[in-house]
Amino acid sequence: MNRRDTPGVFLPHLSTTSPRQSRSWQSRVLIVEESRLAAESLMFALDSDPLLDAVGYSLERAEALELAVAYEPDAVVVGWNVDDAAQLDLCERIHDLSPHVRLIALRQKLVPHEVEELFAAGAAECLESSCSADELLHAIADANSRQLVYERARREAEQRSLRKLLSNLAANA
């Protein structure tokens, strides 16, 4: 069955044969939201930014996990209608399956210890559901920038370690 026909899943920009269809300069974003109206509203907001490709949404957590692995989004927005415990579990599971994915959690209210738990579970950002579309777009862009900076710093650290190792080997030879 084509994923486009699966209840609770809408993938307007995806085909079943090519998971990576977005332009290379666009960040692919998947939405997980239990309310179809909220999911479609988030899709509309994300589609307003040419740097983002809102690839689709899932209304069901199990399907969201499959889509996060199969379609390799750059970011996943986990909506506010996903209950708190399920949101935390979903963030942990997506982070475990795809650590490169930036997770943006939307909450009805930001409670400090709950936000800390979401960050520990792999969320890159946590916003109140009352945030504006611009705030959400900026949070995704900021998470993308932090990921790029992190990856660059990690590569540079690996290169320094390798140079040091090679230097030590040459000195001992």
C-alpha positions in Angstrom: 0.0 0.0 0.0 1.2 3.4 -0.9 2.0 5.5 2.2 -0.1 8.3 0.7 -3.1 6.1 1.2 -2.3 5.2 4.8 -4.8 6.6 7.3 -3.2 9.3 9.5 -0.3 10.0 7.1 0.0 12.7 4.4 3.1 12.9 2.3 2.5 15.4 -0.4 6.2 15.8 -1.4 7.3 12.2 -1.3 7.2 9.3 -3.7 7.6 5.7 -2.5 10.7 5.3 -4.7 12.8 8.3 -3.8 13.0 9.3 -0.1 15.5 12.2 -0.8 13.6 14.4 -3.3 14.2 17.8 -1.8 16.6 20.3 -3.3 20.0 20.0 -1.6 19.7 23.5 0.0 16.3 22.7 1.6 15.8 21.2 5.0 13.3 18.4 5.0 10.8 18.5 7.8 8.4 15.9 9.0 5.5 16.7 11.3 4.1 14.5 14.0 0.8 15.8 15.3 -2.3 13.9 16.5 -4.7 16.7 15.3 -5.1 16.7 11.5 -6.0 20.5 11.6 -2.9 21.3 13.6 -0.7 19.1 11.4 -2.0 20.8 8.2 -1.6 24.3 9.8 2.1 23.4 10.6 2.5 22.1 7.0 1.2 25.4 5.7 3.5 27.4 8.0 6.6 25.4 7.0 5.7 25.6 3.3 5.9 29.4 3.5 9.7 29.1 4.0 11.6 28.3 0.7 14.5 26.9 2.8 12.2 24.2 4.2 10.5 21.3 2.5 7.5 20.1 4.7 7.6 16.6 3.4 4.5 15.4 5.2 2.9 14.6 8.5 1.9 11.6 10.6 -1.0 11.5 13.0 0.2 8.3 14.6 3.4 7.8 16.6 4.3 4.3 15.3 4.0 5.6 11.7 6.1 8.6 12.5 9.0 6.4 13.6 8.8 4.5 10.4 8.7 7.7 8.3 11.6 9.3 10.3 13.8 6.3 9.4 12.5 5.7 5.8 12.5 9.3 4.6 15.5 10.7 6.5 14.1 14.2 7.3 16.5 16.8 8.6 14.0 17.9 11.3 10.9 16.5 13.0 8.4 18.8 14.6 6.5 17.0 17.3 3.2 18.8 17.9 1.5 19.9 21.1 -1.4 17.5 20.8 0.9 14.5 21.3 0.6 13.9 25.1 3.6 14.7 27.2 4.8 11.1 28.0 4.3 10.1 24.3 6.1 13.2 23.1 9.1 12.4 25.3 9.1 8.8 24.2 8.8 9.7 20.6 11.8 12.2 20.9 13.9 9.5 22.5 13.0 6.9 19.9 13.6 9.1 16.9 16.9 10.4 18.4 18.0 6.8 19.0 17.0 5.7 15.4 18.3 8.8 13.7 20.6 10.9 15.9 21.2 13.5 13.0 17.5 14.5 13.0 16.8 17.8 14.8 13.7 17.4 17.0 11.5 20.5 17.7 9.0 19.8 20.4 5.9 22.0 20.8 4.3 22.2 24.2 1.1 23.8 25.6 3.3 25.2 28.4 7.0 25.2 29.0 7.7 23.6 32.4 11.4 23.7 33.1 11.9 20.1 34.3 9.8 18.8 31.3 11.9 20.9 28.9 15.1 19.5 30.4 13.7 15.9 29.9 13.0 16.7 26.3 16.5 18.1 25.7 17.9 14.9 27.4 15.7 12.9 25.0 17.3 14.5 22.0 15.1 17.6 21.3 17.1 20.5 19.8 14.4 23.0 20.7 11.2 23.3 22.7 8.6 26.0 22.0 5.2 26.9 23.4 2.3 26.0 21.1 1.3 29.7 21.2 4.5 30.6 19.3 4.2 32.3 15.9 5.0 30.7 12.7 8.1 32.9 12.4 9.3 31.7 15.8 8.9 28.0 14.7 10.8 28.7 11.4 13.6 30.5 13.3 13.8 27.6 15.8 14.2 25.1 12.9 16.8 27.3 11.2 18.7 27.8 14.5 18.7 24.0 15.1 20.0 23.5 11.6 22.8 26.1 12.2 23.7 24.5 15.6 23.9 21.1 13.9 26.2 22.4 11.2 28.5 24.1 13.7 28.5 20.9 15.8 29.4 18.7 12.8 32.1 21.1 11.7 33.6 21.2 15.2 33.4 17.4 15.5 35.2 17.0 12.1 37.9 19.5 13.1 38.4 17.7 16.5 38.7 14.3 14.7 41.3 15.8 12.3 43.3 17.3 15.2 43.3 13.9 16.9 44.4 12.1 13.7 47.2 14.6 13.1 48.3 14.2 16.7 48.2 10.4 16.4 50.2 10.5 13.2 52.7 12.9 14.7 53.2 10.6 17.7 53.6 7.6 15.4 56.2 9.5 13.3 58.1 10.6 16.4 58.2 7.0 17.7 59.2 5.4 14.4 
